[in-house]
Amino acid sequence: MTKPEILKEDDPWYSCTAEGSEMSNLLIGSRLTFREKLQWLEEAESLSLIFQKHREQQQQQQQ
């Protein structure tokens, strides 16, 4: 391991950077099983549909 890599891993603020956030997401994604990834996608889709329905209701109330 090079010195910058050690510093990046030890820095708790590293995940708050654009690069660190991307690396954290990739790391979490690599640890999930295929089944867990599918479950996550299904939950994200249902949440997206709920948000869409809520937006439509808000638009109807404003009209």
Rosetta constraint file for C-alpha pairs under 8 A:
AtomPair CA 1 CA 5 HARMONIC 6.34 0.50
AtomPair CA 1 CA 6 HARMONIC 6.76 0.50
AtomPair CA 2 CA 6 HARMONIC 6.58 0.50
AtomPair CA 3 CA 7 HARMONIC 6.34 0.50
AtomPair CA 4 CA 8 HARMONIC 6.09 0.50
AtomPair CA 5 CA 9 HARMONIC 6.32 0.50
AtomPair CA 6 CA 10 HARMONIC 6.18 0.50
AtomPair CA 7 CA 11 HARMONIC 6.00 0.50
AtomPair CA 8 CA 14 HARMONIC 6.07 0.50
AtomPair CA 9 CA 14 HARMONIC 7.35 0.50
AtomPair CA 13 CA 17 HARMONIC 7.29 0.50
AtomPair CA 14 CA 19 HARMONIC 8.00 0.50
AtomPair CA 14 CA 20 HARMONIC 5.17 0.50
AtomPair CA 14 CA 21 HARMONIC 7.73 0.50
AtomPair CA 15 CA 19 HARMONIC 7.44 0.50
AtomPair CA 15 CA 20 HARMONIC 3.97 0.50
AtomPair CA 15 CA 21 HARMONIC 4.67 0.50
AtomPair CA 15 CA 22 HARMONIC 7.99 0.50
AtomPair CA 15 CA 23 HARMONIC 7.69 0.50
AtomPair CA 15 CA 24 HARMONIC 6.48 0.50
AtomPair CA 16 CA 20 HARMONIC 6.18 0.50
AtomPair CA 16 CA 21 HARMONIC 5.91 0.50
AtomPair CA 17 CA 21 HARMONIC 5.89 0.50
AtomPair CA 18 CA 22 HARMONIC 6.27 0.50
AtomPair CA 19 CA 23 HARMONIC 6.19 0.50
AtomPair CA 20 CA 24 HARMONIC 6.04 0.50
AtomPair CA 21 CA 25 HARMONIC 6.22 0.50
AtomPair CA 22 CA 26 HARMONIC 6.20 0.50
AtomPair CA 23 CA 27 HARMONIC 6.03 0.50
AtomPair CA 24 CA 28 HARMONIC 6.16 0.50
AtomPair CA 25 CA 29 HARMONIC 6.02 0.50
AtomPair CA 26 CA 30 HARMONIC 6.03 0.50
AtomPair CA 27 CA 31 HARMONIC 6.48 0.50
AtomPair CA 28 CA 32 HARMONIC 6.67 0.50
AtomPair CA 29 CA 37 HARMONIC 7.70 0.50
AtomPair CA 32 CA 36 HARMONIC 5.79 0.50
AtomPair CA 32 CA 37 HARMONIC 6.23 0.50
AtomPair CA 33 CA 37 HARMONIC 6.27 0.50
AtomPair CA 34 CA 38 HARMONIC 6.28 0.50
AtomPair CA 35 CA 39 HARMONIC 6.21 0.50
AtomPair CA 36 CA 40 HARMONIC 6.07 0.50
AtomPair CA 37 CA 41 HARMONIC 6.21 0.50
AtomPair CA 38 CA 42 HARMONIC 6.18 0.50
AtomPair CA 39 CA 43 HARMONIC 6.21 0.50
AtomPair CA 40 CA 44 HARMONIC 6.11 0.50
AtomPair CA 41 CA 45 HARMONIC 6.07 0.50
AtomPair CA 42 CA 46 HARMONIC 6.23 0.50
AtomPair CA 43 CA 47 HARMONIC 6.14 0.50
AtomPair CA 44 CA 48 HARMONIC 6.09 0.50
AtomPair CA 45 CA 49 HARMONIC 6.25 0.50
AtomPair CA 46 CA 50 HARMONIC 6.26 0.50
AtomPair CA 47 CA 51 HARMONIC 6.26 0.50
AtomPair CA 48 CA 52 HARMONIC 6.16 0.50
AtomPair CA 49 CA 53 HARMONIC 6.13 0.50
AtomPair CA 50 CA 54 HARMONIC 6.16 0.50
AtomPair CA 51 CA 55 HARMONIC 6.14 0.50
AtomPair CA 52 CA 56 HARMONIC 6.26 0.50
AtomPair CA 53 CA 57 HARMONIC 6.25 0.50
AtomPair CA 54 CA 58 HARMONIC 6.19 0.50
AtomPair CA 55 CA 59 HARMONIC 6.18 0.50
AtomPair CA 56 CA 60 HARMONIC 6.23 0.50
AtomPair CA 57 CA 61 HARMONIC 6.25 0.50
AtomPair CA 58 CA 62 HARMONIC 6.29 0.50
AtomPair CA 59 CA 63 HARMONIC 6.47 0.50
